[in-house]
């Protein structure tokens, strides 16, 4: 690997901001590099559904919020002053419906936001429900659909219908831009598999080899594959991790076959969940947060005892991380966007729960403590280093 592609450590005095998106608004928590004190800023957009909140790492000031409001419907809000003021996007993501042979669709909500490559200032990607992929080249003010995804008859077949997939609609998510190459893109569809482009989104191919599906379904049918979260390793962009409806996986390119590393998880916990994290500088280290995956899918922590699990050997073994977390009668879970990791010299984990709690896991998740309670249901958590 070219040393120039390796992530760098933040300065010791780096400030941090936690971006929390919830079912009824957004909150920002500002803290210092030691993570000892946090100052809350919010709510923003009180009463609006905020699916995702992201800070542009290229300027450290521009925030985008994926919102669904009672009067505006699905939209994107922009702030260029770290949340002090907001303005609605001039042209939010909307389907072009250019292929007359396919049923027309309208965006229900924008679900996922990803900043573009460092060499492309102002570029962003957005994933929606129903499943669609959009790009902005002006800092999120206007969005254009990518027809090779949205108007592809094959991809539309794999996407299913608005009634398929997750309870509040299928999602196009986990949009990844290779830090070495802005033309190398990946995303997941829930359901509909994992897809990769090497030409900036003009063409796509599937990456489902080795992935399993629910018993009784045909694994060769892309529609039946339900990736929950994909992550690319910053320290080794040829390695991908995935939390799936049917297990935890790793893929090392140029190989094309996923390996189910979740089989090494404890049998009484299993390898079903939604979020997936990777270490900012160690490609062998990754974290998941399992949920109860028994036959009725209650979407709660297993046995009411929530915990993160870490692998430090690329999935050969897993360790439970629950010190400070409730030891019984805690039935919340964590959504796919609601767990993240910072890039400090010793990283910390951050997670938001379905019951509105914000947790901090110091020493790479070894010790957990509360940052906030009694928030609305948390949809997404991100952590970033804002500009001075």
C-alpha positions in Angstrom: 0.0 0.0 0.0 1.1 3.5 -0.7 2.0 5.2 2.6 0.1 8.3 1.5 -3.2 6.3 1.7 -2.7 5.4 5.4 -4.8 7.3 7.9 -3.0 9.8 10.1 -3.5 10.3 13.8 -5.4 13.4 14.9 -3.6 16.1 16.8 -3.6 15.6 20.6 -5.8 18.6 21.1 -8.5 17.5 18.5 -12.0 18.4 19.5 -14.7 15.9 18.8 -18.4 16.2 17.9 -20.9 13.3 18.2 -23.7 13.6 15.6 -26.9 11.9 16.8 -29.9 11.4 14.4 -33.1 10.3 16.0 -36.8 9.7 15.3 -37.7 13.2 16.5 -34.7 15.4 15.7 -30.9 15.7 15.9 -28.4 16.5 18.6 -24.7 17.4 18.6 -22.4 16.6 21.5 -19.2 18.6 21.6 -16.3 17.3 23.6 -12.5 17.5 24.0 -9.9 14.9 22.9 -10.0 13.3 26.4 -13.7 12.6 26.0 -14.3 13.7 29.6 -16.9 16.4 29.2 -19.6 16.9 26.6 -21.7 20.0 25.8 -25.0 19.3 24.2 -26.3 21.3 21.2 -29.9 20.6 20.3 -32.4 19.6 19.5 -32.2 20.5 15.9 -35.3 19.8 13.7 -37.4 18.8 16.7 -40.2 16.4 15.7 -38.6 15.5 12.3 -37.3 12.1 11.5 -33.5 12.4 10.9 -32.1 9.3 9.4 -28.4 10.3 9.2 -26.2 13.3 10.1 -22.7 13.6 8.6 -19.9 16.2 8.8 -17.8 16.8 5.7 -14.2 15.7 6.7 -12.8 17.9 3.9 -13.7 21.2 5.6 -14.8 20.2 9.1 -17.7 22.6 9.0 -20.4 21.4 6.5 -23.1 19.2 8.0 -25.8 17.4 6.0 -28.9 16.0 7.6 -31.2 13.5 5.9 -34.7 14.5 7.1 -38.3 13.6 6.7 -40.7 16.3 7.8 -44.4 16.6 8.1 -44.7 19.5 5.7 -41.6 19.2 3.4 -41.6 15.4 3.1 -38.2 13.8 2.4 -35.4 16.3 2.1 -31.8 17.2 3.0 -30.7 20.1 5.2 -27.3 21.7 5.0 -25.3 23.8 7.5 -21.9 25.4 6.7 -21.4 26.6 10.2 -21.5 23.4 12.2 -25.2 23.5 12.9 -25.7 27.1 13.9 -27.9 27.6 10.9 -29.5 25.3 8.4 -30.9 25.6 4.9 -32.9 23.1 2.9 -31.3 21.6 -0.2 -32.4 23.3 -3.4 -32.9 20.0 -5.1 -33.2 17.0 -2.7 -32.8 13.4 -4.0 -35.7 12.5 -6.3 -36.1 9.8 -8.8 -36.1 10.8 -12.5 -38.3 7.8 -13.5 -36.7 8.0 -17.0 -37.3 4.3 -17.9 -40.9 4.1 -19.0 -40.7 0.3 -18.8 -40.2 0.4 -15.0 -42.8 1.5 -12.4 -42.4 5.1 -11.3 -41.1 5.6 -7.8 -40.9 8.5 -5.3 -38.4 8.9 -2.5 -39.9 8.1 0.9 -36.8 9.1 2.8 -33.1 9.6 2.4 -31.4 7.0 4.6 -27.6 7.2 4.1 -25.1 10.1 3.5 -21.5 9.6 2.5 -19.0 12.4 1.7 -17.2 12.0 -1.6 -13.5 11.4 -2.2 -11.0 13.8 -0.8 -10.0 14.8 -4.3 -13.6 15.8 -5.1 -14.6 18.7 -2.8 -18.3 19.2 -2.6 -19.2 15.7 -3.8 -21.6 13.5 -1.7 -23.6 10.3 -2.2 -27.0 9.5 -0.8 -28.9 6.3 -0.5 -32.7 6.2 -0.2 -35.8 4.2 0.5 -37.1 2.9 -2.0 -33.6 2.0 -2.9 -31.8 4.5 -5.0 -28.4 6.1 -5.3 -27.8 9.8 -5.8 -24.8 12.1 -6.1 -24.2 15.8 -5.3 -21.4 17.9 -6.6 -22.2 21.1 -4.9 -22.0 20.2 -1.2 -25.4 18.6 -1.0 -27.4 21.5 -2.4 -28.6 19.6 -5.4 -28.7 15.9 -6.1 -28.8 13.9 -9.3 -29.8 10.2 -9.6 -27.3 7.6 -10.9 -29.2 6.0 -13.7 -27.0 2.9 -13.8 -28.5 2.0 -10.4 -31.9 3.7 -10.3 -33.0 2.9 -13.9 -31.4 -0.6 -14.2 -34.1 -3.2 -14.8 -31.8 -5.9 -13.2 -31.1 -3.9 -10.1 -34.8 -2.9 -9.8 -35.7 -6.6 -9.8 -33.2 -7.3 -7.0 -34.5 -4.3 -5.0 -37.9 -5.8 -4.6 -40.9 -3.6 -3.8 -41.5 -0.9 -1.2 -43.3 -3.6 0.9 -40.2 -5.9 0.9 -37.3 -5.8 3.3 -37.1 -3.8 6.6 -40.3 -2.8 8.5 -40.0 0.9 7.3 -39.0 0.1 3.8 -35.9 -1.3 2.0 -32.7 0.7 2.2 -29.8 1.5 -0.1 -27.0 1.9 2.5 -23.3 1.6 3.3 -22.1 3.8 0.4 -18.3 3.4 0.3 -15.8 5.5 -1.6 -12.3 3.9 -1.8 -9.9 6.4 -0.3 -7.4 5.5 -3.1 -9.7 5.8 -6.0 -12.8 8.0 -6.4 -14.1 5.7 -9.2 -14.2 2.7 -6.9 -17.6 2.6 -5.1 -19.6 0.0 -3.1 -23.0 -0.1 -1.6 -25.4 -2.6 0.1 -29.1 -3.1 -0.6 -31.4 -4.4 2.1 -32.4 -6.5 0.4 -30.7 -7.0 -2.8 -27.0 -7.8 -2.2 -23.7 -6.0 -2.3 -22.7 -4.1 -5.5 -19.4 -2.6 -6.7 -18.4 -0.2 -9.4 -14.9 0.5 -10.7 -15.9 3.3 -13.1 -17.5 5.9 -10.9 -21.0 4.3 -11.0 -21.4 3.9 -14.7 -21.6 0.1 -14.3 -21.9 -2.3 -11.4 -21.3 -5.9 -10.6 -22.5 -8.0 -7.6 -20.4 -9.3 -4.7 -22.5 -12.0 -3.1 -20.3 -15.1 -3.5 -20.0 -16.9 -0.2 -22.9 -15.0 1.4 -25.7 -17.1 2.9 -29.5 -16.5 2.8 -32.4 -17.4 5.0 -33.0 -21.2 5.0 -35.3 -22.3 2.2 -34.3 -19.5 -0.2 -31.9 -19.7 -3.2 -28.6 -18.1 -2.5 -28.0 -17.5 -6.2 -30.9 -15.1 -6.3 -29.6 -11.7 -5.5 -32.9 -10.4 -4.1 -32.7 -12.8 -1.1 -29.4 -11.3 0.1 -29.7 -8.8 2.9 -26.5 -7.0 3.9 -27.1 -4.9 7.0 -23.8 -2.9 7.1 -20.6 -2.8 5.0 -17.3 -1.3 6.1 -14.0 -0.8 4.3 -10.8 -0.8 6.3 -9.0 2.6 6.2 -5.6 0.9 6.8 -6.2 -1.7 4.1 -8.9 -0.7 1.6 -8.7 -4.2 0.0 -10.4 -5.6 3.1 -14.2 -5.4 3.6 -16.3 -6.4 6.6 -20.0 -7.0 6.6 -22.7 -7.6 9.1 -25.5 -9.4 7.3 -29.0 -10.7 8.1 -27.3 -14.1 7.9 -24.0 -13.7 9.6 -20.7 -11.7 9.8 -18.4 -11.8 6.9 -15.0 -10.6 5.6 -13.8 -10.2 2.0 -10.2 -9.7 1.0 -9.8 -8.3 -2.5 -8.9 -9.1 -5.3 -10.7 -12.2 -4.0 -14.5 -12.3 -4.7 -15.7 -14.6 -2.0 -17.0 -13.6 1.4 -15.9 -15.7 4.4 -18.4 -16.1 7.3 -16.2 -15.2 10.2 -19.3 -14.9 12.5 -19.3 -18.7 13.0 -16.6 -18.1 15.7 -19.0 -16.0 17.8 -20.4 -17.7 20.9 -23.2 -20.1 20.0 -25.7 -18.6 22.5 -25.2 -15.1 21.0 -24.9 -15.9 17.3 -23.8 -13.5 14.5 -27.0 -11.6 13.7 -27.0 -7.8 14.2 -27.0 -4.5 12.3 -23.9 -2.3 12.9 -20.3 -3.1 11.9 -17.2 -1.1 12.7 -13.6 -1.4 11.7 -10.5 0.0 13.5 -9.1 3.2 11.9 -5.5 1.8 11.7 -5.7 -2.0 12.3 -7.5 -4.0 9.6 -7.6 -7.1 11.8 -9.8 -5.4 14.4 -13.5 -5.0 14.0 -16.6 -4.7 16.2 -20.2 -5.8 16.0 -23.2 -5.4 18.3 -25.3 -8.6 18.2 -29.1 -8.8 18.6 -31.4 -11.7 19.3 -31.7 -13.6 16.0 -34.0 -16.4 17.0 -36.9 -17.4 14.8 -39.2 -14.6 15.8 -36.6 -11.8 15.4 -37.6 -9.7 18.4 -34.9 -7.1 17.6 -33.6 -6.9 21.2 -30.3 -7.6 22.9 -29.7 -11.4 23.4 -31.2 -12.4 26.8 -31.6 -8.7 27.7 -27.8 -8.5 28.2 -26.4 -6.0 25.5 -22.7 -6.2 24.6 -20.3 -5.3 21.8 -18.0 -8.0 20.4 -14.5 -7.4 19.1 -12.2 -9.4 16.9 -8.5 -8.6 16.8 -7.5 -11.4 14.4 -9.8 -10.7 11.4 -12.6 -12.9 12.7 -10.7 -16.0 14.0 -11.9 -15.2 17.5 -14.3 -12.7 19.3 -14.3 -11.1 22.8 -17.3 -9.8 24.7 -17.2 -6.1 25.7 -19.9 -5.4 28.3 -18.2 -3.7 31.3 -20.4 -0.8 32.3 -23.4 -1.9 30.2 -26.5 -3.3 31.9 -26.2 -6.9 33.0 -29.8 -7.9 32.8 -33.3 -6.7 31.7 -32.0 -4.3 29.0 -33.9 -5.1 25.9 -32.8 -2.4 23.5 -30.8 -2.8 20.4 -28.6 -0.8 18.0 -29.5 0.1 14.4 -27.0 -0.2 11.5 -25.9 3.4 11.5 -26.0 3.9 15.3 -22.5 2.7 16.2 -19.2 4.4 15.3 -15.6 4.7 16.3 -13.3 7.7 16.5 -9.7 8.0 15.1 -8.0 9.0 18.4 -4.7 7.3 19.3 -6.7 4.9 21.4 -10.1 4.8 19.7 -13.4 4.9 21.5 -16.7 3.5 20.4 -20.0 5.3 20.4 -23.4 3.9 20.2 -27.0 5.0 20.3 -29.9 2.7 21.4 -33.4 2.1 20.3 -34.4 3.4 23.8 -32.7 6.7 23.3 -29.4 6.2 25.2 -26.0 7.4 24.0 -23.1 5.4 25.2 -19.3 5.9 25.1 -17.0 2.8 25.0 -13.5 3.9 26.1 -10.3 1.9 25.4 -11.8 0.4 22.2 -15.0 -0.5 24.0 -13.5 -2.0 27.1 -15.3 0.4 29.4 -18.8 1.8 28.8 -20.4 4.9 30.2 -23.4 7.1 29.5 -23.2 10.4 27.7 -27.0 11.0 27.4 -30.3 9.3 28.3 -33.9 9.9 27.4 -33.4 10.9 23.8 -35.8 9.7 21.1 -35.1 6.4 19.4 -31.6 6.8 17.9 -31.2 6.1 14.2 -27.6 7.0 13.6 -24.4 8.1 15.4 -21.3 9.6 13.8 -18.2 11.1 15.5 -16.0 13.6 13.7 -13.3 16.2 14.3 -14.6 19.7 13.5 -12.5 22.5 12.2 -11.0 24.8 14.7 
